[in-house]
């Protein structure tokens, strides 16, 4: 059922098109990169608000197809489907509580013994989405188009994991692995804006800015701020027909 739904979205511009000239409808194959990171609202890396955490934006694969229907000589409507990997890496200080009883005596010990901890954490995102953009474009001239619209993204595979070095009492625990991939929300909604430059009749360069209006995590977490996906798509398009 989901595959049918996605296919219908991709083919939205075809509705009512069968009697029109073929030069009004096109499909481009696109290949490029998602460049960006999940970013908490109002916090920049290394700032006082971030607690000294730093990060590096990811550059991950985006591949798929985008269809375009010319509504007028200047205005067109597009939809598409793209498999997109959105990732980033980060490091930061770690502070909190740690159940030393569970660590020393095992998960079945009935009493928690929580002690203060500090240390450093590092991790990465590498989430795979199916992106479905829906947008209108304005043809400024033969070379340039400017676009704005909406994008729905459905999570296909989540990855949010890393390691931590923890100082607890007299113990130093190195390279403790953690995995919080289950925090990632299944659905992501974003506004998009960008431009397209037609290099030739078949080849184009595309820039899409994606700013999520929903948070990355399904629920608020005590351990991590809840960021938004903010990414730039840089793509090369090839006109299939």
PEJO-V864948 format. One record per backbone hydrogen bond with DSSP energy under -1.0 kcal/mol. NH is the residue of the N-H (numbers start at 1). CO is the residue of the C=O. If there is no record, write none. Layout:
# PEJO-V864948
nh=NH co=CO
nh=NH co=CO
This chain:
# PEJO-V864948
nh=5 co=1
nh=6 co=2
nh=7 co=3
nh=8 co=4
nh=9 co=5
nh=10 co=6
nh=11 co=7
nh=12 co=9
nh=14 co=11
nh=15 co=12
nh=17 co=14
nh=20 co=17
nh=24 co=21
nh=25 co=22
nh=26 co=68
nh=28 co=66
nh=29 co=238
nh=30 co=64
nh=31 co=236
nh=32 co=62
nh=33 co=234
nh=34 co=60
nh=35 co=232
nh=36 co=58
nh=37 co=230
nh=39 co=228
nh=43 co=40
nh=46 co=53
nh=47 co=44
nh=51 co=48
nh=52 co=47
nh=54 co=91
nh=56 co=89
nh=58 co=36
nh=58 co=87
nh=60 co=34
nh=62 co=32
nh=63 co=83
nh=64 co=30
nh=65 co=81
nh=66 co=28
nh=67 co=79
nh=68 co=26
nh=69 co=77
nh=70 co=24
nh=71 co=75
nh=72 co=75
nh=76 co=137
nh=77 co=69
nh=78 co=135
nh=79 co=67
nh=81 co=65
nh=82 co=131
nh=83 co=63
nh=84 co=129
nh=85 co=61
nh=86 co=127
nh=88 co=125
nh=89 co=56
nh=90 co=123
nh=91 co=54
nh=92 co=121
nh=94 co=119
nh=96 co=117
nh=98 co=115
nh=100 co=98
nh=100 co=113
nh=103 co=99
nh=104 co=100
nh=105 co=101
nh=106 co=102
nh=109 co=106
nh=115 co=98
nh=117 co=96
nh=118 co=167
nh=119 co=94
nh=120 co=165
nh=121 co=92
nh=122 co=163
nh=123 co=90
nh=124 co=161
nh=125 co=88
nh=126 co=159
nh=127 co=86
nh=128 co=157
nh=129 co=84
nh=130 co=154
nh=131 co=82
nh=132 co=152
nh=134 co=150
nh=135 co=78
nh=136 co=148
nh=137 co=76
nh=138 co=146
nh=139 co=74
nh=140 co=138
nh=140 co=144
nh=141 co=144
nh=145 co=196
nh=146 co=138
nh=147 co=194
nh=148 co=136
nh=149 co=192
nh=150 co=134
nh=151 co=190
nh=152 co=132
nh=153 co=188
nh=154 co=130
nh=155 co=186
nh=156 co=128
nh=157 co=128
nh=161 co=124
nh=162 co=178
nh=163 co=122
nh=164 co=176
nh=165 co=120
nh=166 co=173
nh=167 co=118
nh=168 co=171
nh=171 co=168
nh=173 co=166
nh=176 co=164
nh=178 co=162
nh=180 co=160
nh=183 co=180
nh=184 co=181
nh=185 co=216
nh=188 co=153
nh=190 co=151
nh=191 co=211
nh=192 co=149
nh=193 co=209
nh=194 co=147
nh=195 co=207
nh=196 co=145
nh=197 co=205
nh=198 co=143
nh=199 co=203
nh=200 co=203
nh=204 co=237
nh=205 co=197
nh=206 co=235
nh=207 co=195
nh=208 co=233
nh=209 co=193
nh=210 co=231
nh=211 co=191
nh=212 co=229
nh=213 co=189
nh=216 co=227
nh=218 co=183
nh=228 co=39
nh=230 co=37
nh=231 co=210
nh=232 co=35
nh=233 co=208
nh=234 co=33
nh=235 co=206
nh=236 co=31
nh=237 co=204
nh=238 co=29
nh=239 co=202
nh=240 co=27
nh=241 co=27
